[in-house]
Amino acid sequence: MKALILAAGVGARLFGGDDKASPKSLLRFAGKSLMARHIENLTSVGVDEIGLVLGYHEEEIKAEIRAIGASEKITFFHNPRFREGSVVSMWTARDLLVAGDDVLFMDADVLYDPEILERMIEPMAVTSFPYDRDFEAGDEPVKFMLEKGRPVEFRKVPNDVSFDTVGEWIGFIRMTAEFAQAAAARTEHYAFGGDVYAPYEDAVRDLLLGQEGGKVVGVDVTGLPWIEIDFPEDIARAENVILPAIEA
C-alpha cells in the first residue's frame, strides 16, 4: 500500500490570505510538525512509499522532509494550480492513483490518533472511509452518511436522503486500486472542463453515489482523538485537547 498526502493548499481560512505564512502541514505541536507526524504514523503501519502533492511554499515542506530524513520515502507531485480547488491537487497525483496499488489518501492538515490508520487498513480489499459520530452540527463538517452499510451522501450540506448512520468524515480514505483509478478519472473531468475550484470531495461523492470503484465501507472511529485544522481556534484545541488525548 502507498500513501498520498495533499499539502498544496494556501490555508486561506487559517491565515486569512497571508501569503507569507508557512503551509499548514508545518504547524508544530510539541515540537513536531504535522508532516513529520504523518510520516511517522504511516511508517508505523507499514507504509514507506508516500506521494506528496505540493504547491504553496513547497520548498519549505521539502526542507522539512529533508530535515526529518524522509526524502527516500517521498515522491513529490508539483501542482502549479494550487490556488484552484483541491480536486486539481488530487488529479495532479494521477500517476500514483492509476499505478495499480491500494492507496491510503490523506489531507495534510489533520492531527490524529494513529490508531485511526490501523482501523482503516484492517478491512482488506475494500475502500474505507473513517467517520466520527460525535460531531457538531452545521455546514462545516463533511458528513458521511450510510443506510444499511451503503454510502448514500457525502457532503457538507447533504441532500434530503434516507440514512441510519451519519458521522463527520475526517479527511482520509483507504482506496483500493480500483477506487483510486476511478478517482483519477473523475478528478480529470473536474480539472479540465469542470469546476476547477471544486474540492476533491465533489469528485469522490460522484463515485460514491454512482457506486463506482467497487465496494465502500465506513469505519467508525468515534472516541479516537483527531482534529482538522482550518481555523485559528483549531490550533488551540489541537494543542490543549487533542494532542494530550493522543499522548495519553
C-alpha positions as CSV (number, residue, x, y, z in Angstrom):
1,M,0.0,0.0,0.0
2,K,1.1,3.5,-0.8
3,A,0.0,6.8,0.7
4,L,-1.0,10.1,-0.9
5,I,-1.0,13.3,1.1
6,L,-2.4,16.6,-0.3
7,A,-0.4,19.5,1.1
8,A,-0.6,22.1,-1.8
9,G,-3.2,24.5,-0.4
10,V,-2.7,28.0,0.9
11,G,-4.7,27.6,4.1
12,A,-6.8,30.7,3.4
13,R,-9.3,30.3,6.3
14,L,-6.5,29.8,8.8
15,F,-4.1,32.5,7.6
16,G,-6.5,35.0,6.2
17,G,-4.8,35.3,2.8
18,D,-1.3,36.0,4.3
19,D,1.0,34.6,1.6
20,K,4.0,34.8,4.0
21,A,2.5,32.2,6.3
22,S,4.0,28.7,6.2
23,P,1.9,25.8,5.0
24,K,-0.5,24.2,7.5
25,S,1.4,20.9,7.3
26,L,4.4,22.6,9.0
27,L,2.4,23.6,12.1
28,R,4.2,22.2,15.1
29,F,2.7,20.5,18.1
30,A,5.0,19.6,20.9
31,G,7.9,20.5,18.6
32,K,6.9,18.1,15.8
33,S,5.3,19.2,12.5
34,L,2.1,17.7,11.2
35,M,4.0,16.5,8.2
36,A,6.6,14.7,10.4
37,R,3.7,13.1,12.4
38,H,2.1,11.9,9.2
39,I,5.3,10.2,8.0
40,E,5.9,8.7,11.4
41,N,2.4,7.3,11.7
42,L,2.4,5.9,8.1
43,T,5.7,4.2,8.8
44,S,4.3,2.6,11.9
45,V,1.6,0.9,9.8
46,G,4.0,-0.3,7.2
47,V,3.7,2.4,4.6
48,D,7.0,3.5,3.2
49,E,6.1,4.9,-0.2
50,I,4.4,8.3,0.1
51,G,3.2,10.6,-2.7
52,L,3.1,14.3,-1.6
53,V,1.3,16.9,-3.6
54,L,2.8,20.4,-3.1
55,G,2.2,23.9,-4.4
56,Y,2.1,26.7,-1.9
57,H,5.6,27.3,-0.3
58,E,6.6,23.9,-1.5
59,E,10.3,24.4,-0.8
60,E,9.5,24.9,2.9
61,I,7.9,21.5,3.0
62,K,10.7,19.8,1.1
63,A,13.2,21.3,3.6
64,E,11.2,19.7,6.4
65,I,11.2,16.4,4.6
66,R,15.0,16.6,4.4
67,A,15.3,17.7,8.0
68,I,13.4,14.6,9.3
69,G,15.4,12.3,7.0
70,A,12.4,11.1,5.0
71,S,13.4,12.0,1.4
72,E,13.8,8.4,0.3
73,K,10.2,7.7,1.2
74,I,8.7,10.6,-0.8
75,T,7.6,11.1,-4.4
76,F,6.8,14.8,-5.0
77,F,4.0,16.0,-7.3
78,H,4.0,19.7,-8.1
79,N,0.6,21.4,-8.5
80,P,1.2,24.7,-10.3
81,R,-2.6,25.3,-10.0
82,F,-2.6,25.2,-6.2
83,R,-4.9,28.3,-5.9
84,E,-7.7,26.4,-7.6
85,G,-9.7,23.7,-5.9
86,S,-8.2,20.6,-4.2
87,V,-9.7,18.5,-6.9
88,V,-6.8,19.7,-9.1
89,S,-4.3,18.5,-6.4
90,M,-5.8,15.0,-6.4
91,W,-5.7,14.9,-10.2
92,T,-2.0,16.1,-10.1
93,A,-1.1,12.8,-8.4
94,R,-2.9,10.7,-11.1
95,D,0.2,8.7,-11.8
96,L,0.2,7.3,-8.3
97,L,-3.6,6.7,-8.4
98,V,-3.5,4.7,-11.6
99,A,-0.4,2.6,-10.7
100,G,-2.4,-0.4,-9.6
101,D,-1.7,-0.2,-5.8
102,D,-4.0,0.4,-2.9
103,V,-3.7,4.0,-1.7
104,L,-4.1,5.5,1.8
105,F,-5.2,9.0,0.9
106,M,-4.9,11.8,3.5
107,D,-5.3,15.5,4.0
108,A,-2.2,17.1,5.4
109,D,-3.9,19.3,8.0
110,V,-5.1,16.7,10.4
111,L,-3.7,15.9,13.9
112,Y,-4.9,12.4,14.8
113,D,-4.5,9.2,16.8
114,P,-2.5,6.8,14.7
115,E,-5.0,4.0,15.7
116,I,-7.3,5.6,13.1
117,L,-4.9,4.4,10.4
118,E,-4.8,0.9,11.9
119,R,-8.6,0.6,11.8
120,M,-8.7,1.8,8.2
121,I,-6.3,-0.7,6.8
122,E,-7.9,-3.7,8.6
123,P,-10.7,-4.3,6.1
124,M,-8.6,-5.6,3.2
125,A,-9.7,-5.4,-0.4
126,V,-12.3,-2.7,0.3
127,T,-12.3,1.1,0.2
128,S,-13.0,2.5,3.7
129,F,-14.0,6.0,5.0
130,P,-13.4,6.7,8.7
131,Y,-16.1,8.8,10.3
132,D,-16.8,10.2,13.8
133,R,-20.4,10.1,15.1
134,D,-19.6,12.7,17.8
135,F,-19.6,15.9,15.8
136,E,-21.1,19.4,16.0
137,A,-24.0,20.0,13.6
138,G,-23.5,22.7,11.0
139,D,-22.4,23.4,7.5
140,E,-18.6,22.9,8.1
141,P,-18.3,19.1,8.7
142,V,-18.3,16.9,5.7
143,K,-21.0,14.3,6.5
144,F,-20.5,10.6,5.6
145,M,-24.0,9.1,5.6
146,L,-24.9,5.4,5.3
147,E,-28.0,3.4,5.1
148,K,-27.7,-0.3,5.8
149,G,-24.0,0.0,5.4
150,R,-24.1,1.6,2.0
151,P,-23.0,5.3,1.4
152,V,-25.9,7.5,0.5
153,E,-24.4,11.0,0.9
154,F,-21.1,12.7,1.3
155,R,-21.0,16.5,1.5
156,K,-21.1,19.4,4.0
157,V,-24.8,20.2,3.2
158,P,-26.4,16.9,2.4
159,N,-29.4,16.3,0.3
160,D,-32.6,15.0,2.0
161,V,-31.8,11.3,1.9
162,S,-32.8,8.3,4.0
163,F,-30.0,7.2,6.3
164,D,-29.4,5.3,9.5
165,T,-25.8,6.4,10.3
166,V,-24.0,9.7,10.0
167,G,-20.7,11.0,11.1
168,E,-18.1,13.6,10.3
169,W,-15.6,12.4,7.7
170,I,-12.0,13.0,8.9
171,G,-10.3,13.6,5.6
172,F,-8.8,10.1,5.0
173,I,-9.7,7.3,2.6
174,R,-8.3,3.8,2.2
175,M,-8.6,3.4,-1.5
176,T,-8.5,0.1,-3.4
177,A,-6.6,0.2,-6.7
178,E,-10.0,0.2,-8.4
179,F,-11.3,3.1,-6.5
180,A,-8.0,5.1,-6.9
181,Q,-8.2,4.6,-10.6
182,A,-11.8,5.8,-10.7
183,A,-10.8,8.8,-8.6
184,A,-8.1,9.8,-11.1
185,A,-10.5,9.6,-14.0
186,R,-13.2,11.6,-12.1
187,T,-10.8,14.4,-11.0
188,E,-9.6,14.8,-14.5
189,H,-13.2,15.6,-15.5
190,Y,-13.1,18.5,-13.0
191,A,-9.6,19.7,-13.7
192,F,-10.3,20.1,-17.4
193,G,-13.7,21.5,-18.3
194,G,-15.5,21.0,-14.9
195,D,-15.4,23.1,-11.8
196,V,-11.7,23.6,-11.3
197,Y,-12.4,25.3,-7.9
198,A,-14.2,22.3,-6.5
199,P,-13.0,20.4,-3.5
200,Y,-11.9,16.9,-4.3
201,E,-14.8,15.7,-2.1
202,D,-17.2,16.5,-5.0
203,A,-15.4,14.1,-7.3
204,V,-15.3,11.4,-4.6
205,R,-19.0,12.0,-3.9
206,D,-19.7,11.3,-7.6
207,L,-18.0,7.9,-7.3
208,L,-19.9,7.0,-4.1
209,L,-23.3,7.9,-5.3
210,G,-22.6,6.3,-8.7
211,Q,-21.3,3.2,-6.9
212,E,-18.1,3.4,-9.0
213,G,-14.8,2.0,-7.8
214,G,-16.0,-1.1,-6.0
215,K,-17.4,-1.7,-2.5
216,V,-17.1,1.1,0.1
217,V,-17.5,0.7,3.8
218,G,-17.5,3.1,6.7
219,V,-15.1,2.8,9.6
220,D,-16.4,4.2,12.9
221,V,-13.6,5.9,14.8
222,T,-15.8,7.7,17.3
223,G,-13.9,8.2,20.5
224,L,-10.4,8.5,19.0
225,P,-9.0,12.0,19.1
226,W,-8.4,13.9,15.9
227,I,-8.9,17.4,14.5
228,E,-8.7,19.1,11.1
229,I,-7.0,22.4,11.4
230,D,-8.9,25.0,9.4
231,F,-9.3,28.0,11.8
232,P,-7.1,29.7,14.4
233,E,-9.2,28.2,17.2
234,D,-8.4,24.8,15.9
235,I,-4.8,25.3,16.8
236,A,-5.6,26.0,20.4
237,R,-7.9,22.9,20.6
238,A,-5.2,20.8,18.9
239,E,-2.6,21.9,21.5
240,N,-4.8,21.8,24.6
241,V,-7.2,18.9,24.0
242,I,-6.4,16.7,21.1
243,L,-2.6,16.3,21.5
244,P,-2.9,15.4,25.2
245,A,-5.5,12.9,24.4
246,I,-3.3,11.3,21.7
247,E,-0.3,11.2,24.0
248,A,-2.4,9.7,26.8
